[in-house]
Amino acid sequence: MSSDGYIRLHLDHLSALRFVHLASDRDAIFLAELHAKTIPAHAAGFCEWISETTPAVSVGWGWFIHNPSNRLLLAPDAIRSNVMLTDIHGYDLGPIVTSNLFGTWLTIYDWQEAVSVALEWSPAD
């Protein structure tokens, strides 16, 4: 843990961590923000996950249920974490690149089922 509050990790180390679902909830204000960006959503909110390590790595993101596909998707520009990813030399990649890489990482991470269960929602709803 750094004095600025970040845990600095290389992407390979992040990929090796196991995360558990901490919480998910709907957010009407966030849904309105997505509608203002013309994103076709009929529900939206946030979820939070933590690693099983000490110190704990925390990552949270916005999600939305897409109309008309009824799929649970990652919301744009809504990823936050206490991690700063670093390059092979240990230099910070910066908050924008870190967020973008988290977004890419989340495309292969199986998070939708845990969020659906927490929200008591299924794609048939």
C-alpha positions in Angstrom: 0.0 0.0 0.0 1.4 3.3 -1.0 1.1 6.6 0.8 -1.4 7.8 -1.9 -3.7 4.9 -1.0 -3.0 2.8 -4.1 -1.8 -0.8 -4.3 0.5 -1.0 -7.2 0.3 -4.1 -9.3 1.4 -5.4 -12.6 -1.4 -6.7 -14.8 -0.1 -10.2 -14.5 -0.4 -10.0 -10.7 -4.0 -8.6 -10.9 -5.0 -11.5 -13.2 -3.7 -14.0 -10.5 -5.9 -12.6 -7.8 -9.2 -14.2 -6.8 -12.1 -11.8 -6.2 -15.3 -12.3 -4.2 -18.5 -10.3 -4.7 -19.1 -7.9 -1.9 -22.2 -6.0 -3.0 -24.4 -4.9 -5.8 -27.3 -2.5 -5.9 -29.4 -0.5 -8.4 -29.0 3.2 -8.7 -31.7 5.4 -10.3 -29.4 8.4 -10.5 -26.8 6.4 -12.4 -29.6 5.1 -14.7 -30.6 8.7 -15.5 -27.0 9.6 -16.3 -26.8 6.7 -18.7 -30.1 7.7 -20.4 -28.6 11.3 -20.7 -25.8 9.6 -22.7 -28.4 7.8 -24.9 -27.5 4.4 -23.5 -30.6 2.2 -23.8 -30.8 0.8 -20.3 -33.8 -0.3 -18.2 -31.8 -0.7 -15.0 -28.4 0.3 -13.8 -26.2 0.3 -10.7 -22.9 -0.6 -9.2 -21.1 -3.6 -7.8 -18.1 -4.0 -5.6 -15.6 -6.9 -5.5 -12.6 -7.6 -3.2 -9.6 -9.8 -3.3 -8.9 -12.5 -0.7 -5.5 -10.9 0.0 -4.0 -8.5 2.6 -4.2 -5.7 1.8 -7.5 -6.3 0.0 -7.7 -5.1 -3.6 -11.0 -3.5 -4.3 -12.6 -3.0 -7.7 -16.1 -1.7 -8.4 -17.9 -0.8 -11.6 -21.1 0.4 -13.0 -23.4 -2.0 -14.9 -26.6 -1.7 -16.8 -29.3 -3.9 -18.3 -29.4 -3.2 -22.0 -32.6 -2.7 -23.9 -33.7 -4.7 -25.9 -31.1 -7.5 -25.5 -31.8 -7.7 -21.7 -28.1 -8.4 -21.2 -26.1 -7.2 -18.1 -23.3 -5.1 -19.4 -20.4 -3.1 -18.1 -21.2 0.6 -18.1 -18.7 3.0 -19.8 -16.3 5.0 -17.6 -17.5 3.6 -14.3 -14.6 1.5 -13.0 -12.9 2.4 -9.7 -10.3 0.6 -7.7 -7.6 1.1 -5.1 -5.1 -0.3 -7.6 -2.7 1.5 -9.8 -1.4 -0.8 -12.6 2.3 -0.5 -13.4 4.4 -1.3 -16.4 7.3 -3.9 -16.4 9.6 -1.3 -14.9 7.3 -0.5 -12.0 6.1 2.9 -13.4 2.5 3.9 -12.9 0.3 3.5 -16.0 -2.0 6.3 -14.7 -5.6 6.3 -13.7 -7.1 6.4 -17.3 -5.0 3.5 -18.6 -5.6 1.5 -15.4 -9.3 2.0 -15.7 -9.2 1.0 -19.4 -7.2 -2.1 -18.7 -9.7 -3.0 -15.9 -12.5 -2.7 -18.5 -10.7 -5.0 -20.8 -10.0 -7.5 -17.9 -13.7 -7.4 -17.0 -14.7 -8.5 -20.5 -13.3 -12.0 -19.6 -14.2 -12.0 -15.9 -17.4 -13.9 -15.0 -19.2 -11.2 -12.9 -22.7 -11.1 -14.4 -24.1 -14.2 -12.6 -23.1 -13.0 -9.1 -24.5 -9.6 -9.8 -27.7 -11.1 -11.2 -28.1 -13.3 -8.1 -27.5 -10.3 -5.7 -30.1 -8.3 -7.6 -32.6 -11.2 -7.8 -32.7 -10.6 -11.6 -32.6 -13.0 -14.4 -32.3 -12.4 -18.2 -35.9 -13.7 -18.6 -37.2 -10.8 -16.4 
